[in-house]
Each structure stands twice: as structure tokens, then as C-alpha cells.
């Protein structure tokens, strides 16, 4: 499979669910949440590594896939396919189904965070995923679910602040914010331990790892 085709599919993986999130589009489709995951499945089945650079997006977005990312993509696709199968659409008309829009926005954030190969893109997509997940929780949850969602929102804000500070620290050290470059530059600075713990605590908060699992 040629690299240009992989680049195209990689771009579609993120752009397709974002497009389907528009109510006027997904209201005409029967299975929009399942359709949104198909490009991710196709990309996961493609052999070889690929990198897609989009210098016109944000501060220069970079998507990449290798064996590690491919396995993450497979797991994410499987989980989202199960979630799309068991989810309960809104009782309102399909055109007003806010749950579908939120679901697809959260999916976009997750897939973008998996494929992102630079800090700015990862921060942007992971933030979209986090707040989209919060919206899913409060959309159809009962009182206990909403209470848990409020705790999650507090942890999410703290985590994003920590990640943003880590991003600023990396940006003050190098203009190239791709993972490989930042990892090399940060390890050569005196503040690498502060950067490490800032990112580590932020991920613990986002993932709900003990002792930040109370939400």
C-alpha cells in the first residue's frame, strides 16, 4: 500500500467522524456512529508506518502510525464499535439527537489523540475527547452519574492545566513539538523531572488512576 493512500486514510480517520457530527448530515444516515469508525478500522489493517504533516493546521499538526499506534487504534476501534452498538439514541427526532453529535465529537478526539505525533495536536484532541466524554455522561445519566461527571470535570480541568503547562515548558525549549524532538530536548534540560511529573499526574487524572479514581 502506498504512503500517499495511507496519508489520505489517516486524514479521513479524523475528518470523517467530525463531518458526521454535524446534525444535518448524520440525521440522514441510519448508522452514523458505526460508519464513523470504518476509516479507523481500514487504517489499522494497512501495513507499514506512515506520517502525515499538516503545516496549515494549528501550529503544524503531525499524524503518525506505527505498530504501537496501530494496536492502540485497533483497541479504540473495538471499544467504540461496542459503544456505538449498545448506546441508546435520544428519544427525540434523529435531527435533534444531541447524543450522536457528542458521541462523534468524543470519537474524533480519541482517534486524533491516538494518531497525533506532536504535543499541540495531542492536547487539542485529548481535550475534545475529555469534554465530549463529560457531555456524554451528563446527557443521559441519572443523579449519581451526573455527580460523578462533575468530579470528572474538576479533575479534567486540573489535568488540562497541567498538560498545558507541560506544553508551554516544551515550547519554551524547542519550536518543534513533535514527540521525538521534545523527548530528546526535555531529557537534556534541568527541568525534565518537573515536566515528567506534570504530564504523569495529568494522565493519572484523565484516566482515573488511583488515587484520582474517586469520580
Secondary structure, 3 states (H helix, E strand, C coil): CCHHHHHHHHHHHHHHHHHHCCHHHHCCCCCHHHHHHHHHHHHHHCCCCEEEEECCCCCCEEEEECHHHHHHHHHHHHHHHHHHHHCCCCCCCHHHCHHHHHHHHHHHHHHHHHHECEHHHHHHHHHHHHHHHHHHHHHHCCHHHHHHHHHHHHHHHHHHHHHHHHHHHHHHHCCCCEHHHHHHHHHCCCCHHHHHHHHHHHHHHHHCCCCCCCC
